[in-house]
């Protein structure tokens, strides 16, 4: 299990801090399936295409392209938009950063 921490500054200036755990990583060769436990339980498929990295959350009918795994700012913006949920989008982005040294793409 890989633990990570998240934070978000809301429009009213208040800060929110929470933690999460990457509970399971399944390597399918062409992509990874990652299970994240935090305020929600999230299943994320992460892969690489000719356009770069992508994340797909089939349980939410959502997906988007990503920057590098460590780019929390860009990835958060993209994930928050497609999920229409600040906490879940930020959680996935922080989990991806924590997985930077684990997930390997050719």
C-alpha positions, 0 to 999 in steps of 0.5 A: 500500500502506498499512502499519500496526502492531498490538500485543496484551497477553496474559493472562500480561502479555507483549506481542506486536507485529507489522506488516501491509500493506493490499495492495489495496482494491477499491471496489464502490460498495456495499462494499469488498474489502480484502486484508491481508497480515500474519501471515495473508493476510486478505480483508475485505469492509467495508460499511454497513447500516442497523445501521452498518458491518460486516466479513465475512471469507468465507474464515473464514465470519465477520462482525460489526458494527463501530463507527467504523473508528478504534475499535480496542478495540470492533472488536478485541473483535468481530472476535476473538470471531467469528474465534476468533483474537486475532492476526487479529482485532486485525490487521483492527481495526488495518488498519481504523483505517489505512483510516479516511481512505481508505474512504468510506461515504455 
